[in-house]
Each structure stands twice: as structure tokens, then as C-alpha cells.
Amino acid sequence: MNPTEINPLDLPFVPLEQRSQLPETPCIYFAIDGEDAVQYIGRASNLRHRWQQHHRFDQLNQSSGSRIAYLSVSDSSLLPEVEKALIGHFSPPLNGASIESKGFTTVYKTVEIEVPELGKRIRAARKADGRAVTQIAAAAGMSVQNWYRIEDERQSLSVETLRLIEKVLNTDFGVEFSAN
């Protein structure tokens, strides 16, 4: 692998606020700010899990338009070597930078629910909308590929992403969470 042949801006990506949509595969990832600058490079055996509580999230979230681009690596034993080469080539400013203490610890609770045929309902609402899928996906801040994964029910989605889809399609899919 030659680092000069990799352009992080050409890789698949997920907006930072939709990080729950990242794939659950071994990857090298590039944290890119809203000005298309690579701020951080890392490796993960499960990219979605890695970004559930990433130590650089708060720093990256300060920049509007931040996203996580990723390069899938089929042989996870190569991740450390590939990561080192890419960090050496791109020299991202947050790799090796210290992290300031926030003075508190965040405790969170994750609630997951299954919504039968939600993908089919999203597809039907998209088709009824009349706009091209490229326009709708862009309005929701995601790639067409991610949109189709949601419609095909091959990808989980956060409640934030669901609410954004509802807003873009001007509909309510009736998904509610109990207040436990």
C-alpha cells in the first residue's frame, strides 16, 4: 500500500453526528473537518464500536461538517502498519496531541428497539416524495449508499438519523421510545 495513492476525500464517509451508521468492519479511519483537512487517523477492528465513545469526538465535533472517512482493511493484522504509514504521510494534527480533561464523566444509556419494516416504509415515503434519491440523501447528510442500506434494512440507524429522515421526507414513522 502506497499512502500517496490514498485520497481520504474520495473514501466512503459518514458525518460525525451519524457515527452510529459506520460499518462494523476493520478499517483505517480519517477524521476530517468541515474544511476537508484530515485532523486524525486511527485504526479499528470494529469502526462503529470504536466511535461510540471516541476520545477525539468532542474536539472534532467543534467543527461543523466533520466526518469520518474509512478505508476497509480485509486483513486486520495489517491495521497497525497501514495506520503508521498513513499518519507518517498525512501528519494529522490531533495524532499525538494531548486531550484536556472535561472535569466530569459522561454516563449514558443506550436503548435499542426493533421496528419491523421501517426500511420499506422509508422507501415508500421516499418514492412518494418525488425527488431523486441523490437529492433526498444529500438533504439528510448521507451518501446514497447509506440511504439504500437503511431502506434495505442492512444498517441500524440512530434516533437522530431517523428524525432527520422524517424531517427530510416530511413524515412521522411513529417510532417512540419509552421514558425508562
One Martini backbone bead per residue (centre of mass of N, CA, C, O) as a GRO file, in nm:
protein
  180
    1MET     BB    1   0.094   0.038   0.024
    2ASN     BB    2   0.038   0.374  -0.090
    3PRO     BB    3  -0.024   0.678   0.055
    4THR     BB    4  -0.028   0.859  -0.214
    5GLU     BB    5  -0.298   0.689  -0.326
    6ILE     BB    6  -0.459   0.829  -0.090
    7ASN     BB    7  -0.790   0.982  -0.071
    8PRO     BB    8  -0.998   1.067   0.181
    9LEU     BB    9  -1.217   1.228  -0.002
   10ASP     BB   10  -1.287   0.941  -0.170
   11LEU     BB   11  -1.411   0.810   0.063
   12PRO     BB   12  -1.607   0.676   0.257
   13PHE     BB   13  -1.873   0.832   0.465
   14VAL     BB   14  -1.960   0.986   0.788
   15PRO     BB   15  -2.109   1.181   0.974
   16LEU     BB   16  -2.040   1.241   1.295
   17GLU     BB   17  -2.349   1.243   1.397
   18GLN     BB   18  -2.361   0.940   1.229
   19ARG     BB   19  -2.167   0.713   1.361
   20SER     BB   20  -2.383   0.473   1.388
   21GLN     BB   21  -2.334   0.413   1.057
   22LEU     BB   22  -2.097   0.262   1.078
   23PRO     BB   23  -1.909   0.010   1.021
   24GLU     BB   24  -1.834  -0.341   1.135
   25THR     BB   25  -1.518  -0.299   1.048
   26PRO     BB   26  -1.210  -0.307   0.940
   27CYS     BB   27  -1.024   0.007   0.983
   28ILE     BB   28  -0.930   0.304   0.846
   29TYR     BB   29  -0.943   0.635   0.979
   30PHE     BB   30  -1.077   0.970   0.897
   31ALA     BB   31  -1.069   1.278   1.042
   32ILE     BB   32  -1.278   1.535   0.905
   33ASP     BB   33  -1.326   1.846   0.845
   34GLY     BB   34  -1.511   2.114   0.702
   35GLU     BB   35  -1.219   2.177   0.531
   36ASP     BB   36  -1.080   1.892   0.447
   37ALA     BB   37  -0.911   1.815   0.702
   38VAL     BB   38  -0.692   1.605   0.844
   39GLN     BB   39  -0.694   1.536   1.202
   40TYR     BB   40  -0.729   1.208   1.209
   41ILE     BB   41  -0.579   0.879   1.266
   42GLY     BB   42  -0.704   0.536   1.263
   43ARG     BB   43  -0.793   0.223   1.420
   44ALA     BB   44  -1.025  -0.064   1.358
   45SER     BB   45  -1.208  -0.361   1.405
   46ASN     BB   46  -1.466  -0.165   1.491
   47LEU     BB   47  -1.585   0.127   1.394
   48ARG     BB   48  -1.846   0.177   1.546
   49HIS     BB   49  -1.742   0.109   1.829
   50ARG     BB   50  -1.508   0.317   1.838
   51TRP     BB   51  -1.729   0.573   1.801
   52GLN     BB   52  -1.903   0.574   2.063
   53GLN     BB   53  -1.618   0.673   2.242
   54HIS     BB   54  -1.430   0.896   2.135
   55HIS     BB   55  -1.157   1.096   2.236
   56ARG     BB   56  -1.216   1.312   1.971
   57PHE     BB   57  -1.507   1.411   1.947
   58ASP     BB   58  -1.517   1.696   2.076
   59GLN     BB   59  -1.311   1.826   1.886
   60LEU     BB   60  -1.458   1.755   1.613
   61ASN     BB   61  -1.748   1.879   1.690
   62GLN     BB   62  -1.658   2.190   1.656
   63SER     BB   63  -1.674   2.116   1.353
   64SER     BB   64  -1.838   2.178   1.088
   65GLY     BB   65  -1.864   1.886   0.887
   66SER     BB   66  -1.772   1.646   1.014
   67ARG     BB   67  -1.594   1.332   0.937
   68ILE     BB   68  -1.586   0.974   0.852
   69ALA     BB   69  -1.343   0.811   0.695
   70TYR     BB   70  -1.289   0.492   0.513
   71LEU     BB   71  -1.067   0.194   0.515
   72SER     BB   72  -1.078  -0.110   0.427
   73VAL     BB   73  -0.945  -0.411   0.601
   74SER     BB   74  -0.921  -0.747   0.561
   75ASP     BB   75  -0.643  -0.749   0.730
   76SER     BB   76  -0.607  -0.673   1.063
   77SER     BB   77  -0.289  -0.711   1.090
   78LEU     BB   78  -0.237  -0.435   0.909
   79LEU     BB   79  -0.331  -0.183   1.067
   80PRO     BB   80  -0.073  -0.067   1.208
   81GLU     BB   81   0.095  -0.023   0.948
   82VAL     BB   82  -0.104   0.156   0.792
   83GLU     BB   83  -0.141   0.376   1.001
   84LYS     BB   84   0.155   0.466   1.020
   85ALA     BB   85   0.187   0.549   0.723
   86LEU     BB   86  -0.046   0.764   0.720
   87ILE     BB   87   0.055   0.943   0.945
   88GLY     BB   88   0.329   1.005   0.809
   89HIS     BB   89   0.199   1.142   0.555
   90PHE     BB   90  -0.034   1.346   0.691
   91SER     BB   91   0.005   1.470   0.975
   92PRO     BB   92  -0.204   1.485   1.201
   93PRO     BB   93  -0.267   1.702   1.466
   94LEU     BB   94  -0.417   1.487   1.678
   95ASN     BB   95  -0.182   1.312   1.665
   96GLY     BB   96  -0.047   1.325   1.994
   97ALA     BB   97  -0.237   1.501   2.124
   98SER     BB   98  -0.372   1.639   2.381
   99ILE     BB   99  -0.624   1.596   2.640
  100GLU     BB  100  -0.865   1.760   2.790
  101SER     BB  101  -1.025   1.794   3.070
  102LYS     BB  102  -1.375   1.816   3.166
  103GLY     BB  103  -1.450   1.732   3.482
  104PHE     BB  104  -1.615   1.479   3.369
  105THR     BB  105  -1.852   1.209   3.347
  106THR     BB  106  -2.013   1.021   3.111
  107VAL     BB  107  -2.338   0.881   3.128
  108TYR     BB  108  -2.497   0.617   2.942
  109LYS     BB  109  -2.793   0.511   2.756
  110THR     BB  110  -2.891   0.235   2.561
  111VAL     BB  111  -3.159   0.210   2.322
  112GLU     BB  112  -3.315  -0.067   2.162
  113ILE     BB  113  -3.521  -0.107   1.868
  114GLU     BB  114  -3.760  -0.278   1.679
  115VAL     BB  115  -3.867  -0.199   1.333
  116PRO     BB  116  -4.083  -0.312   1.134
  117GLU     BB  117  -4.039  -0.216   0.807
  118LEU     BB  118  -3.896   0.067   0.794
  119GLY     BB  119  -3.750   0.060   0.521
  120LYS     BB  120  -4.008   0.038   0.351
  121ARG     BB  121  -4.133   0.307   0.452
  122ILE     BB  122  -3.905   0.486   0.354
  123ARG     BB  123  -3.924   0.413   0.056
  124ALA     BB  124  -4.218   0.502   0.014
  125ALA     BB  125  -4.172   0.800   0.096
  126ARG     BB  126  -3.960   0.861  -0.117
  127LYS     BB  127  -4.133   0.798  -0.368
  128ALA     BB  128  -4.362   1.004  -0.291
  129ASP     BB  129  -4.186   1.265  -0.302
  130GLY     BB  130  -4.013   1.269  -0.608
  131ARG     BB  131  -3.734   1.279  -0.549
  132ALA     BB  132  -3.424   1.218  -0.571
  133VAL     BB  133  -3.210   1.028  -0.390
  134THR     BB  134  -2.976   1.232  -0.397
  135GLN     BB  135  -3.135   1.465  -0.266
  136ILE     BB  136  -3.229   1.326  -0.007
  137ALA     BB  137  -2.957   1.234   0.104
  138ALA     BB  138  -2.829   1.515   0.113
  139ALA     BB  139  -3.043   1.639   0.310
  140ALA     BB  140  -2.948   1.405   0.530
  141GLY     BB  141  -2.624   1.370   0.517
  142MET     BB  142  -2.591   1.130   0.299
  143SER     BB  143  -2.542   0.865   0.129
  144VAL     BB  144  -2.683   0.662  -0.097
  145GLN     BB  145  -2.573   0.404   0.023
  146ASN     BB  146  -2.689   0.447   0.308
  147TRP     BB  147  -2.982   0.475   0.229
  148TYR     BB  148  -3.010   0.186   0.110
  149ARG     BB  149  -2.938   0.035   0.369
  150ILE     BB  150  -3.186   0.130   0.520
  151GLU     BB  151  -3.406   0.029   0.324
  152ASP     BB  152  -3.275  -0.278   0.340
  153GLU     BB  153  -3.203  -0.342   0.643
  154ARG     BB  154  -2.854  -0.326   0.682
  155GLN     BB  155  -2.897  -0.082   0.895
  156SER     BB  156  -2.861   0.102   1.147
  157LEU     BB  157  -3.026   0.369   1.343
  158SER     BB  158  -3.056   0.659   1.470
  159VAL     BB  159  -3.274   0.879   1.600
  160GLU     BB  160  -3.152   1.122   1.455
  161THR     BB  161  -3.172   1.004   1.170
  162LEU     BB  162  -3.472   0.949   1.169
  163ARG     BB  163  -3.561   1.246   1.215
  164LEU     BB  164  -3.427   1.350   0.957
  165ILE     BB  165  -3.585   1.178   0.758
  166GLU     BB  166  -3.860   1.286   0.841
  167LYS     BB  167  -3.801   1.578   0.765
  168VAL     BB  168  -3.726   1.537   0.465
  169LEU     BB  169  -4.015   1.368   0.418
  170ASN     BB  170  -4.250   1.477   0.584
  171THR     BB  171  -4.267   1.262   0.839
  172ASP     BB  172  -4.410   0.993   1.052
  173PHE     BB  173  -4.319   0.666   1.185
  174GLY     BB  174  -4.389   0.620   1.504
  175VAL     BB  175  -4.125   0.632   1.675
  176GLU     BB  176  -4.091   0.523   2.012
  177PHE     BB  177  -3.981   0.592   2.347
  178SER     BB  178  -3.939   0.511   2.647
  179ALA     BB  179  -3.893   0.670   2.985
  180ASN     BB  180  -3.659   0.474   3.131
   0.00000   0.00000   0.00000
